[in-house]
Amino acid sequence: MLSNLEQPRMKFRSFINHFSIRLAILLGLTLNVEARELFIPEASNWRFHNGENALPKDWKDRDYDDSGWETGFAPLGYGRYKVNTFVKSEARPRPVTSYYRTSFHIEDPLVWDHFDLRLRADDGVAVYLNGHGFCFFNIGDRDHSEYPYPADQLSEARVTHIAPWIRAKMEKMFVQLLVPGENVIAVEVHQCTKDSSDLVFDFTMSGVEKKMDEKVIFPKGDSWKYFDGSDLPGESWNSPDFDDTGWKSGKGIFGYGDEDIATEIRSGSDPKNRPLTAWFRKSFEISETMDVQVIGLDFIVDDGAVIYLNGEEVFRQNMPAGFVDGRTPAKLKIYNAMERAAHFFHIDAGSLEVGTNVIAVEVHQKDGTSSDLAFDLGLEVEYLTRKAVAKTEVKETSKAVDITDQKSLEESEADDWLLTSKRFRQSALKYYESSKLQPAVHAYFASRWAEIFSEYGELLSSGLKDHLLGVGQVSLAQEFFDLYSNADDHEQVFRLLEKLYQNDQIAFKALPKVAMAIALVYDQSPPVTWPHHQVPAHVLPRTLPDPEDVMAFWVETEKSGVALHPLKDLSIEELKYVVDTPLSIEELKEAQGLRVKLRSIEDLYSGIEYSKERREANQYNWPHQDYLLPTIKELGGICVDQAYYTSQVAKAHGVPAMVVSGSGNNGNHAWVGFLDSRGRWDFSVGRYEESKYVTGVTFDPQTWMQPSDHQLAMMSERFRTNPKFRISRIHTVFAEEYLKQGKTDLAMKSGDLAIEAERRNYSAWEVSILARKAAKVPAKEMDEFYEKGMRAFSQYADLEAGFLRRLAASYEDQGKKDEASDMRAKIISRNRRERPDLALEEAGAELEEAMSESTPEEQLKLYRAMIGRLRDAGLIAYYSLTNPFLEHLLAEDRKDLAKEALEYTERRMDVEEGSQLEAAFFQWKRRVAG
């Protein structure tokens, strides 16, 4: 059965190409007044039959095989009408009746209140839904349930006419005929006479939703079960059927260390080694009278959290990507006001079930030295009432916005944009399903902007809205939404965009990506440790310049030709590393006075005289009165000052650059990454060969968190600018849409297409994994997919290790302990030379487990084996294994074993005289002496 979404080569394609894509998307959308969905748009694709032989009686049924019929876009016909598809017939006289079929998908028929039809036919028409007749026009008085008749007995239309558009509202009977999944519209068009010279058929159909209601399921401050024991709570702790009767109970806010804590949980006796993770569970009920569409989460967390609904992960906050367990630290420590910042997140309700549901949350600390922890969460739902009319979600006066009309933009309200967003999203899915990727992308990103305008539209002028929705801005929208995330201060982002737009519209339209980079970076204040922590705040205030002045500066830089990379050619992601500077406009202009070339960026680094005196005195913090670039040039500095100077001068010349740091064998080091003349990131400026991190640690200026190693590596490759990646991202966003709707098969298909287009698109793998889990694919198939991912990311050590961890966890769930152990051993063996940080992370987890389950003597034996294999990691091994193990032995009052471990480690490691590692060992010798 051919859906109306499939794509033969018809005139409709030239129609799309000829007109503005915005008008094509808006067909049939701008006059709607209710929350509706367009199921069969104008110019849809139909199968048709116009032969002289009679069809079988079941031709109009859902399961009838019409694969042998011809296909074409409406309007269909011949003669005086302008048609997209010519309906030909060799028979003379022509057949009195022609037949048409198409399908549409309904997820849940109970969601819909009624359906509106628009159709025209020359001369008469009979319409069927799933084999049942429901609409007839200009047809003789026959029992239409008996259609069709043999060809020579077919009813003729009563009157010949020029076909008008007919409108019909189909209510209770039509809705009752719908079934979940594919539904079929079948139509027969009748001529008035057997020698008719013309024929036309066209048809559109939209559905109007029932009204929505909202309900708070439970507020913040409600009761939860929680587990704060020293052991892990069990592998299935987040599943609905987990027995939590032994868990403690309390009310939010949960945590310790702050005055507003309502339920204090265990913080441990050692303030330097507090529990890393706490677990929470809560059951709630969903009534059968509700059809929940959207779940709203409102929560606070210090530091990070992973949230599960009925055993499936739905959201994570301040947590690394990939596999997570109770030993996984949060990405970043949360301080001050951010500890009580409210996080809002909406998710599709596909994981909910009628009856009891369980939401489970694991809260993670950045490390064991944190002085406080906090967690609280409330939940509300938007739902359809099946037994009563509820309050309206969309106002009765709301309408879809005509984005081609300035007055409509100016007068639009939030509900209008919500309706418009939904219309665009449905159009996007229909275009995508018919393989029309270009209009699908236009419609999808139009829906994203409309969604934004529904929430923040009052902050934005109609001029900016019109610009962002423009047809030529699709690639801009794709770049922006690839970066835009829950880590952003959304309101502030759009306040900044509007401010920049109003300040200078010409500049904004000339360099919109620069404006967006400024908005994404300047929406939140940078942390006190940026761009590095070795300069006091009173010497280098962590403030960003005025955004309007910065925008004007970069526009002038572009005009003057000072920019070594044309700013208009850089991506928003790259521009983030240009605009993220604490320099004043005056300092930036002064830095532009220096002669700089892309091929000699390293000369900036080496041009700062290295201060051996400071290193020998272990004076790692900047000791002078100011941190201006001329001062650094005059007085010199250590590696971090060289890196800062180089990166800031590069930025002033329009070169994306960053300060990078990492650990070598005997100490920490700082170097520079920048976008070179080939358009690739170069992380070699000032970097020692023995620095084991591939790319090191830096700040993502959008989130002020550490980007992962693979993110930096992929940015270095710049493959995101590749057309294949763009195609892959298109498939990914639609896979995500299908997953939200619970269409797991379609989500897997789109996810696989995304991976096929560009295997380095990690988000495609993530959504594909979630889709497979939702579809409950067999464990063997899941393991094969993990192995495929492991091979795909073999050049990105952290991602490869993530897939190995997934495999290990899967094997453990299947009771394959040896296979799980082998996977973890692979992480260590594959990374001990090139990426010891990853090997040590796994080794540290294994040692931590041993410290809670084995005797001290067995722990020491394991520690010695690990140091023997990973001794080349130097300072990284010290921080990952030696320091925590020695602290553990002292806490266990085993100073004798601590002394033995320290002596063994010092013998195995190559400790350089005067290094940080030597200083660390010296301190430990004093502690374990005696």
LUMBA-99159 format. One record per residue (C-alpha): y, x, z; residue in one letter. Coordinates in steps of 0.2 Angstrom, whole numbers, padded with zeros to 4 digits, always signed. Each point is the difference from the previous one (the first is absolute). Layout:
N
YXZa
...
END
This chain:
930
+0000+0000+0000m
+0016+0008-0005l
+0014-0001+0013s
+0018-0004-0006n
+0004+0018+0006l
-0010+0009-0013e
+0009+0009-0014q
-0003-0002-0019p
+0013+0007-0011r
+0011-0015-0002m
+0019-0004-0003k
+0002-0001+0018f
+0000+0019+0001r
+0014+0002-0012s
+0009-0014+0010f
-0001+0011+0016i
+0006+0015-0009n
+0014-0008-0009h
+0008-0009+0015f
+0005+0007+0017s
-0015+0002+0011i
+0010-0009+0014r
+0002-0016-0011l
-0019+0001-0004a
-0005+0001+0018i
+0012-0014+0005l
-0007-0013-0013l
-0003-0015+0010g
+0006+0007+0016l
+0018-0004+0002t
+0000-0019+0002l
-0013-0001+0014n
+0005-0008+0016v
-0016+0002+0010e
-0011+0015+0005a
-0011-0001-0016r
-0011+0011-0010e
-0001+0000-0019l
-0018+0000-0004f
+0001-0003-0019i
+0016+0006-0007p
+0008-0004-0017e
-0008+0011-0014a
-0017+0001+0009s
-0016+0005-0008n
-0012-0013-0004w
-0017-0002-0009r
+0000-0013-0014f
-0012-0008-0011h
+0005-0010-0016n
-0017-0002-0009g
-0006-0016-0009e
-0017+0000+0011n
+0000-0010+0016a
-0001+0010+0016l
-0012-0003+0014p
+0005-0012+0014k
+0002+0014+0013d
+0013+0009-0010w
+0013-0004+0013k
-0011+0006+0015d
+0004+0016+0010r
-0016+0009-0005d
+0001-0004-0018y
-0002+0016-0011d
+0015+0000-0012d
-0002+0019-0004s
-0003-0004-0018g
+0017-0009-0001w
+0016+0008-0008e
+0014+0005+0011t
+0019-0001-0001g
+0016-0002+0009f
+0009-0017+0002a
+0008-0009-0009p
-0015-0002-0011l
+0000-0010-0016g
+0006-0001-0018y
+0013-0009-0012g
+0018-0002+0005r
-0001+0006+0018y
+0004+0018+0005k
-0016+0007+0007v
-0007+0016+0007n
-0018-0004-0006t
-0005-0008-0016f
-0015-0012+0002v
-0008+0000-0016k
-0015-0010-0007s
-0009+0001-0016e
-0005-0018+0000a
+0009-0013-0011r
+0006-0012+0006p
+0004+0010+0016r
-0009-0005+0016p
+0008-0014+0010v
-0002+0009+0017t
+0002+0018+0005s
-0006+0008+0017y
+0008+0012+0012y
-0006+0008+0016r
+0008+0012+0013t
-0004+0005+0018s
+0011+0004+0015f
-0005+0006+0018h
+0003-0010+0016i
-0004+0010+0016e
+0001-0016+0011d
+0003-0017-0007p
+0005-0007+0017l
+0016+0011-0001v
+0007-0011-0014w
+0010-0016+0002d
+0001-0005-0018h
+0001+0007-0018f
+0013-0002-0014d
-0005+0000-0018l
+0011+0002-0016r
-0009-0003-0016l
+0002-0005-0018r
-0012-0005-0013a
+0001-0007-0018d
-0006-0014+0000d
-0010-0005+0016g
-0008+0010+0014v
-0014-0002+0013a
+0000+0013+0014v
-0015+0004+0012y
-0001+0011+0016l
-0018+0007+0003n
-0007-0014-0012g
+0009-0015+0008h
+0014-0009-0010g
+0016-0002+0008f
+0014-0001-0013c
+0001-0009-0016f
+0015-0003-0012f
+0001-0010-0017n
-0019-0003+0000i
-0009-0016-0005g
-0008-0012+0014d
-0017+0009+0002r
-0010+0006+0015d
+0006+0017+0000h
-0014+0006+0011s
-0011-0001-0015e
+0009+0012-0011y
-0003+0008-0011p
-0007-0011-0014y
-0009+0006-0016p
+0013+0007-0012a
+0000-0016-0011d
+0003-0011+0015q
+0014+0009+0009l
+0014-0010+0007s
+0016+0002-0010e
+0017+0001+0008a
+0009-0017+0000r
+0017+0006-0007v
+0006+0015-0010t
+0015+0009+0007h
+0009+0016+0003i
-0008+0006+0016a
+0012+0000+0015p
-0003+0009+0016w
-0009-0012+0013i
+0001+0003+0019r
-0012-0006+0012a
-0003+0002+0019k
-0018+0001+0005m
-0003-0003+0018e
-0015-0005+0011k
-0013-0003-0014m
+0004+0016-0009f
+0000+0011+0016v
-0017-0008+0005q
-0007+0006-0017l
+0004+0018+0004l
-0013+0013+0005v
+0003+0017+0009p
-0001+0013-0014g
+0001-0003-0019e
+0005-0017-0006n
+0001-0006-0018v
+0012-0011-0009i
-0007-0007-0016a
+0011-0010-0013v
-0004-0009-0015e
+0014-0004-0012v
-0001-0015-0012h
+0008-0003-0017q
+0006-0017-0005c
-0008+0001-0017t
-0013+0011-0008k
+0012+0007-0013d
+0013+0006+0013s
+0011+0014-0006s
+0005+0007+0017d
-0007+0004+0017l
+0007+0007+0016v
-0006+0003+0018f
+0009+0008+0015d
-0003-0001+0018f
+0006+0007+0017t
-0005-0003+0018m
+0007+0004+0017s
-0006-0004+0017g
+0011-0004+0015v
-0006+0006+0017e
-0001-0010+0016k
+0013+0004+0013k
-0002+0015+0012m
+0001+0001+0019d
+0002+0014+0012e
-0008+0003+0017k
+0000+0013+0013v
-0018+0004+0003i
+0004+0011+0015f
+0017+0009+0005p
+0003+0017+0006k
-0004+0002+0018g
-0016-0010-0001d
-0017+0005+0007s
-0011+0013-0008w
-0017+0008+0004k
+0002+0019+0001y
-0010+0016+0001f
+0007+0016+0007d
-0016+0009+0005g
-0003+0018-0003s
-0015-0004-0012d
+0002-0008-0017l
-0002-0019+0001p
-0014-0001-0013g
+0000+0001-0019e
+0002-0019-0003s
+0013-0002+0013w
+0011-0009-0012n
-0012-0012-0007s
+0001-0019+0005p
-0018+0000+0008d
+0003+0015+0011f
-0003-0003+0018d
+0016+0004+0010d
-0005-0009+0016t
+0001+0016+0009g
+0018+0004-0006w
+0015-0002+0012k
+0013-0013-0003s
+0019+0000+0001g
+0016-0006-0008k
+0012+0010-0012g
+0009+0011+0001i
-0015+0012+0003f
+0002+0019+0003g
+0006+0012+0013y
+0016+0011+0003g
+0013-0014-0002d
+0008-0013+0011e
-0003-0015-0012d
-0019+0002+0001i
-0008-0016+0005a
-0018+0007+0000t
-0003+0018+0005e
-0015+0008-0009i
-0008+0016+0005r
+0010+0016-0004s
-0012+0013+0007g
+0002+0012+0014s
+0005+0015-0011d
+0018-0002-0007p
-0004+0013-0013k
-0016-0008-0006n
+0003-0019+0000r
-0012-0012-0009p
+0004+0000-0019l
-0004-0018-0004t
-0001-0017+0009a
-0008-0016-0008w
+0005-0018+0001f
-0008-0017-0005r
+0005-0018-0001k
-0008-0016-0006s
+0009-0015-0007f
-0004-0016-0009e
+0004-0007-0017i
-0002-0019-0002s
-0009-0007-0014e
+0015-0011-0003t
+0010+0016-0005m
-0002+0010-0016d
+0008+0016+0005v
+0009+0009-0014q
+0010+0014+0009v
-0002+0009+0016i
+0016+0008+0009g
-0003+0015+0012l
+0015+0004+0012d
-0004+0015+0010f
+0006+0016+0009i
-0010+0016+0002v
+0002+0017+0007d
-0006+0011-0009d
-0011-0007-0014g
-0012-0014-0003a
-0014-0007-0012v
-0002-0019+0000i
-0016-0009-0005y
-0003-0018-0003l
-0018-0006+0001n
-0006+0018-0002g
+0011+0004-0015e
+0015+0012+0000e
+0016-0010-0004v
+0014+0013+0005f
+0003+0017+0007r
+0016+0006+0008q
+0004+0019+0001n
-0018+0005-0003m
-0006+0012-0013p
-0009-0007-0016a
-0019+0000-0001g
-0013-0001+0013f
+0005-0003+0018v
-0009+0000+0016d
+0004+0002+0019g
+0003+0019-0002r
+0013-0003-0014t
+0018+0004+0006p
+0015-0010-0006a
+0011+0009-0013k
+0016+0001+0010l
+0006-0001+0018k
+0011-0015+0003i
+0015+0002+0011y
+0014-0010+0008n
+0005-0016-0008a
-0013+0001-0013m
-0013-0003+0014e
+0005-0018+0000r
+0004-0003-0018a
-0007-0016-0006a
-0012+0002-0015h
-0002-0015-0011f
-0014-0002-0013f
-0007-0014-0010h
-0018-0001-0007i
-0010-0011-0010d
-0011-0012+0010a
-0016+0004-0010g
-0009+0007+0015s
+0003-0015+0011l
-0014-0013+0003e
+0001-0017+0007v
-0004+0001+0019g
+0000+0016+0010t
+0008+0016-0007n
+0003+0017+0008v
+0014+0012-0002i
-0003+0017+0006a
+0012+0015+0002v
-0003+0018+0004e
+0016+0009+0006v
+0001+0019-0003h
+0010+0013+0009q
+0007+0015-0010k
-0008+0012+0012d
-0007+0001+0018g
+0017+0005+0008t
+0009-0017-0003s
+0009-0007+0015s
-0001-0018-0005d
-0009-0013-0011l
+0004-0017-0004a
-0007-0015-0010f
+0003-0019-0002d
-0003-0012-0015l
+0003-0018-0004g
-0007-0010-0015l
+0006-0015-0010e
-0007-0008-0015v
+0007-0010-0015e
-0012-0014-0005y
-0003-0016-0010l
-0004-0016+0010t
-0014-0010-0008r
+0001-0015+0012k
+0019-0002+0001a
+0016+0004-0009v
+0008+0015+0008a
+0017+0008+0000k
+0006+0007-0016t
-0001+0019-0003e
+0011-0002-0015v
+0015-0011+0001k
-0001-0016-0011e
+0016+0006-0009t
-0007+0017-0004s
-0003+0005-0018k
-0005+0015-0009a
+0014+0012-0004v
+0005+0002-0018d
+0003+0018+0000i
+0009+0000-0017t
+0014-0011+0007d
+0013+0007+0011q
+0004-0016+0009k
-0018-0002+0004s
+0000+0017+0008l
+0016-0003+0010e
-0006-0017+0007e
-0018+0005+0003s
-0007-0001+0018e
-0015+0008+0008a
-0012-0014-0003d
+0005+0000-0019d
-0005+0018+0000w
-0016-0003+0009l
-0004-0013-0014l
+0005+0012-0013t
-0010+0014+0007s
-0016-0011+0000k
+0003-0005-0018r
+0002+0018-0006f
-0015+0005+0009r
-0011-0013-0008q
+0007+0004-0017s
-0004+0018+0003a
-0018-0004+0005l
-0002-0010-0016k
+0008+0013-0011y
-0011+0013+0008y
-0016-0010-0002e
+0004-0001-0018s
+0002+0019-0001s
+0018-0002-0004k
+0005+0015+0012l
+0018+0001-0005q
+0006-0018+0004p
-0012+0001+0015a
+0010+0014+0007v
+0017-0008-0004h
-0006-0016+0009a
-0008+0009+0015y
+0016+0011+0004f
+0011-0015-0003a
-0010-0009+0013s
+0002+0015+0012r
+0019+0000-0002w
+0000-0019+0002a
-0010+0002+0016e
+0013+0013+0006i
+0014-0012-0004f
-0008-0014+0010s
+0002+0010+0015e
+0015+0012-0003y
+0008-0010-0014g
+0015-0004+0011e
+0004+0019+0001l
+0000+0002-0019l
+0013-0005-0013s
-0006-0010-0015s
+0005+0015-0011g
-0012+0012+0009l
-0014-0013+0000k
+0003-0002-0019d
+0000+0018-0003h
-0016+0003+0010l
-0009-0014-0009l
+0005+0006-0017g
-0013+0003-0013v
+0004+0018-0002g
-0002+0003+0019q
-0019-0002+0000v
-0004+0019+0002s
+0013+0001+0013l
-0007-0015+0010a
-0018+0008-0002q
+0007+0017+0007e
+0009-0009+0014f
-0014-0011+0006f
-0013+0014-0001d
+0011+0008+0014l
+0007-0015+0010y
-0011-0003+0015s
-0001-0007+0018n
+0007+0017+0006a
+0017-0004-0007d
+0014-0010+0008d
+0000-0013-0013h
+0016-0009+0004e
+0009+0017+0001q
-0007+0005-0017v
+0008-0015-0008f
+0016+0001+0009r
+0001+0018-0007l
-0004-0005-0017l
+0013-0014+0000e
+0013+0012+0007k
-0003+0013-0013l
+0000-0013-0014y
+0017-0007+0006q
+0008+0017+0002n
-0003+0005-0018d
-0010-0011-0011q
+0001+0012-0015i
-0007+0014+0011a
-0014-0011+0007f
-0005-0005-0018k
+0001+0018-0006a
-0011+0007+0014l
-0009-0014+0008p
-0015+0011+0005k
+0013+0011+0010v
+0006-0016+0009a
-0017-0006+0004m
-0005+0017+0007a
+0016+0000+0011i
-0005-0017+0006a
-0018+0004+0004l
+0005+0016+0009v
+0016-0005+0009y
-0006-0016+0007d
-0006+0009+0016q
+0007+0014+0010s
-0010+0016-0002p
-0009+0007+0015p
+0006+0015+0010v
-0014+0011-0006t
+0007-0002-0018w
+0001+0010-0011p
-0008+0012+0013h
+0000+0001+0019h
+0006+0018+0002q
+0019-0004+0000v
+0008-0010+0015p
+0008-0017-0004a
+0017+0005+0006h
+0000+0014-0014v
-0008-0011-0014l
+0003-0019+0004p
-0014-0010-0009r
+0012-0011-0009t
+0001-0005-0019l
+0016+0000-0009p
+0009-0016-0005d
-0011-0009-0013p
+0015-0005-0011e
+0006+0018+0000d
-0017+0007-0004v
-0002-0012-0015m
+0017+0006-0007a
-0005+0018+0003f
-0016-0002-0010w
+0008-0009-0014v
+0013+0013-0001e
-0014+0014+0001t
-0009-0009-0015e
+0016-0001-0010k
+0005+0018+0003s
-0017+0007-0006g
-0002+0009+0017v
-0017-0009+0003a
-0014+0012-0005l
-0011-0015-0003h
+0009-0015-0008p
+0000-0013+0014l
-0003-0014-0012k
-0017+0008-0005d
-0006+0002+0018l
-0011-0014+0008s
+0006-0009+0016i
-0014+0010+0010e
+0007+0016-0006e
+0018-0005+0003l
-0004-0003+0018k
-0002+0019+0002y
+0018+0002-0008v
+0010-0012+0010v
-0008+0004+0017d
+0012+0012+0006t
+0010+0002+0016p
+0014+0010-0009l
+0017-0008-0001s
+0007-0003-0017i
+0012+0015+0002e
-0016+0011+0004e
-0009-0007-0015l
+0015+0004-0012k
+0001+0018+0008e
-0018+0002-0003a
+0002-0005-0018q
+0012+0015-0002g
-0015+0012+0002l
-0009+0005-0017r
-0017-0007+0000v
-0014+0000-0013k
-0017-0010+0001l
-0009+0016-0004r
+0008+0010+0014s
-0001-0012+0015i
-0010+0012+0009e
+0015+0012+0000d
+0009-0012+0012l
-0014+0002+0013y
-0001+0019-0001s
+0019+0001-0001g
+0000-0005+0019i
-0003+0016+0010e
-0015-0002+0011y
+0005+0002+0019s
-0014+0011+0007k
+0009+0001+0016e
-0002-0019+0003r
-0018+0001-0004r
-0003+0015+0012e
+0009-0009+0013a
-0010-0016-0003n
+0017-0009-0003q
-0005-0013-0012y
+0014-0012+0003n
+0017+0003-0009w
+0011+0009+0013p
+0017-0002-0009h
+0015-0012+0001q
-0002-0009-0017d
-0013-0002-0013y
+0010+0000-0015l
-0007+0007-0016l
+0013+0015-0001p
-0004+0004+0019t
-0019+0001-0004i
+0005+0011-0015k
+0010+0011+0010e
-0011+0002+0016l
-0017-0002-0008g
-0014-0009+0009g
-0019-0002+0001i
-0011-0009-0012c
+0005-0017+0005v
+0018+0004-0003d
-0004+0008-0017q
-0009-0016-0005a
+0014-0011+0006y
+0013+0009-0009y
-0010+0001-0016t
-0004-0019+0000s
+0018-0005+0003q
+0008+0010-0013v
-0014-0006-0013a
+0004-0018+0005k
+0019+0003-0003a
-0005+0004-0018h
-0011-0015-0002g
-0016+0008+0003v
-0013-0010+0010p
-0005+0012+0015a
-0007+0000+0017m
-0003+0011+0015v
-0019+0003+0003v
-0009+0007+0014s
-0018+0005+0005g
-0011+0011+0010s
-0006+0017-0005g
-0013+0012+0008n
+0012+0006+0014n
+0015-0012-0001g
+0010-0014-0007n
+0010+0002-0016h
+0013-0010-0010a
+0002+0000-0019w
+0008-0011-0014v
-0007-0012-0013g
+0011-0004-0015f
-0001-0008-0017l
-0001+0014-0012d
+0006+0001-0018s
-0017-0007-0007r
+0003-0016+0011g
-0014+0005+0012r
+0002+0003+0019w
-0001+0019+0004d
-0005+0003+0019f
-0001+0019-0001s
+0018+0005+0004v
-0001+0010+0016g
-0018-0005+0003r
-0013+0013+0006y
-0016+0001-0008e
-0009-0001+0016e
+0008-0017+0005s
-0015-0011-0001k
+0008-0016-0003y
+0000-0004-0018v
+0017-0009+0001t
+0005+0000+0018g
+0009-0012+0011v
+0017-0008-0005t
+0010-0016+0002f
-0001-0015-0012d
+0019-0004+0001p
-0004-0019-0003q
-0011-0002+0016t
+0004+0016+0009w
-0018+0002+0002m
-0011+0014-0006q
-0007-0004-0018p
-0018+0004-0002s
-0006+0016-0009d
-0007-0010-0015h
+0017-0009-0002q
+0009+0017-0001l
-0013+0007-0011a
+0000-0015-0012m
+0019+0001+0000m
-0002+0018-0005s
-0010-0006-0015e
+0012-0014-0004r
-0013-0010-0007f
+0008-0016+0006r
+0012+0001-0015t
-0015+0000-0012n
-0002-0016-0010p
-0018-0001+0006k
+0005-0001+0018f
+0012-0014-0005r
-0014-0010-0007i
-0011+0004+0015s
+0014-0007+0012r
+0001-0016-0010i
-0019-0003+0002h
+0002+0005+0019t
+0014-0013+0004v
-0010-0014-0008f
-0016+0006+0009a
+0010-0002+0016e
+0006-0017-0005e
-0018-0006-0003y
-0005+0008+0016l
+0013-0010+0009k
-0007-0016-0008q
-0017+0004+0005g
-0006+0003-0018k
-0010+0015+0004t
-0009+0001-0017d
+0016+0000-0009l
+0008+0013+0012a
-0015+0011-0002m
+0001-0001-0019k
+0019+0004+0000s
-0002+0014+0012g
-0014+0008-0010d
+0012-0002-0016l
+0013+0009+0010a
-0011+0014+0005i
-0006+0001-0018e
+0018+0002-0006a
+0004+0014+0013e
-0013+0005+0013r
+0014+0009+0010r
+0008-0017+0005n
-0006+0000+0018y
+0007-0018+0003s
-0012-0006-0013a
-0015+0007+0009w
+0006-0008+0016e
+0002-0017-0007v
-0017+0002-0008s
-0008+0005+0016i
+0008-0015+0009l
-0006-0012-0014a
-0018+0007+0001r
+0000-0002+0019k
+0007-0018-0002a
-0014-0004-0013a
-0013+0008+0012k
-0008+0011-0013v
-0016+0008+0006p
+0002+0016+0010a
-0009+0011-0014k
+0013-0006-0013e
+0014+0003+0013m
-0006+0018+0003d
-0001+0003-0019e
+0018-0005-0001f
+0005+0012+0014y
-0009+0014-0009e
+0009-0004-0016k
+0016+0001+0009g
-0005+0016+0008m
-0002+0008-0017r
+0016-0008-0007a
+0010+0009+0013f
-0009+0016+0002s
+0016+0009-0004q
+0009-0008+0015y
-0009+0006+0015a
+0007-0013+0012d
-0005-0015-0011l
-0017+0008-0003e
-0003+0002+0019a
+0006-0018+0002g
-0014-0006-0012f
-0013+0011+0009l
+0005-0008+0017r
-0002-0017-0008r
-0017+0005-0005l
-0004+0007+0017a
+0005-0016+0008a
-0010-0011-0012s
-0015+0011+0003y
+0002-0002+0019e
+0001-0019-0002d
-0016+0000-0010q
-0008+0011+0014g
-0001+0015-0012k
+0006+0013+0014k
-0006+0015-0010d
+0009-0005-0016e
+0016-0003+0010a
-0001+0017+0009s
-0002+0008-0018d
+0015-0009-0006m
+0011+0007+0015r
-0008+0017-0002a
+0006+0000-0019k
+0018-0003+0006i
-0001+0016+0010i
-0009+0011-0013s
+0010-0006-0015r
+0017+0003+0009n
-0002+0015+0012r
+0008+0012-0012r
+0013-0009-0010e
+0004-0015+0011r
-0005+0005+0018p
+0011-0013+0007d
-0012-0013-0007l
-0015+0009+0006a
+0007+0003+0017l
+0005-0019+0001e
-0018-0004-0002e
-0006+0014+0011a
+0012-0005+0014g
-0007-0018-0001a
-0018+0007+0002e
+0005+0011+0014l
+0010-0014+0009e
-0016-0011-0001e
-0010+0014+0007a
+0012+0002+0014m
-0003-0017+0006s
-0019+0000-0002e
-0007+0018+0002s
-0001+0012+0014t
+0014+0014+0000p
-0012+0013-0005e
-0005-0010-0015e
+0018-0003-0004q
+0004+0018+0000l
-0015+0004-0011k
+0007-0013-0013l
+0018+0007+0002y
-0006+0018-0004r
-0010-0006-0015a
+0016-0009-0007m
+0012+0015+0004i
-0013+0011-0009g
+0001-0010-0016r
+0019-0004+0001l
+0008+0016+0008r
+0009+0004-0016d
+0011-0016+0004a
+0009+0010+0013g
+0014-0010+0008l
-0006-0016-0007i
-0017+0002+0008a
+0009+0005+0017y
+0010-0017+0000y
-0015-0010-0006s
-0014+0007+0010l
+0004+0014+0012t
+0014-0007+0010n
-0007-0018+0003p
-0017+0008+0004f
+0007+0012+0013l
+0010-0014+0007e
-0016-0010+0002h
-0009+0014+0008l
+0014+0002+0013l
+0000-0018+0004a
-0019+0001+0003e
+0003+0014+0011d
-0010+0012-0011r
+0012+0015+0000k
-0015+0011-0003d
-0004-0008-0017l
+0018-0001-0005a
+0002+0019+0003k
-0016+0002-0011e
+0006-0011-0014a
+0017+0009+0000l
-0008+0017-0001e
-0012-0005-0014y
+0014-0008-0010t
+0012+0015+0001e
-0015+0011-0006r
-0003-0011-0015r
+0018-0003-0005m
+0011+0013-0009d
+0015+0000+0012v
+0015+0008-0006e
+0010+0010+0012e
+0016-0009+0005g
-0005-0016-0008s
+0001-0018+0007q
-0019+0000+0002l
+0000+0016+0010e
+0013-0008+0012a
-0011-0016+0002a
-0015+0011+0004f
+0010+0010+0013f
+0006-0016+0009q
-0018-0006+0001w
-0006+0016+0007k
+0012-0002+0014r
-0006-0018+0003r
-0019+0004+0001v
+0002+0017+0009a
-0009+0001+0016g
END
